[in-house]
Amino acid sequence: MAAYLNPAEQFAFITDVSVIRKYTGMGIASTLMKMCLRRVEQSRIREVRLEVSQENQPAVLLYQKYGFTITENIDKVLRMRLLIGPAGI
């Protein structure tokens, strides 16, 4: 997983979540997501953003499982966000 945190702007951006194919379905991506979101919360950041191909349904479902919602669909790329804190998780 790769992400950057921007405390000054109060958002984080997840750039990549990758699991080698033979290890998919073992909860690795969920563990990585939990660890990332914990770090974001510790940093007092209020919003997490990401982009994912709409064709990557396993990833879209993972993000939705953690509360991400689709904010835009541009050329089959979904922009998603998660609000953290009083208005979010």
Stockholm file with secondary structure:
# STOCKHOLM 1.0

chainA/1-89         MAAYLNPAEQFAFITDVSVIRKYTGMGIASTLMKMCLRRVEQSRIREVRLEVSQENQPAVLLYQKYGFTITENIDKVLRMRLLIGPAGI
#=GR chainA/1-89 SS CEEEEETTTTEEEEEECCCCGGGTTSSHHHHHHHHHHHHHHHTTCCEEEEEEETTCHHHHHHHHHTTCEEEEEETTEEEEEEECSTTCC
#=GC SS_cons        CEEEEETTTTEEEEEECCCCGGGTTSSHHHHHHHHHHHHHHHTTCCEEEEEEETTCHHHHHHHHHTTCEEEEEETTEEEEEEECSTTCC
//
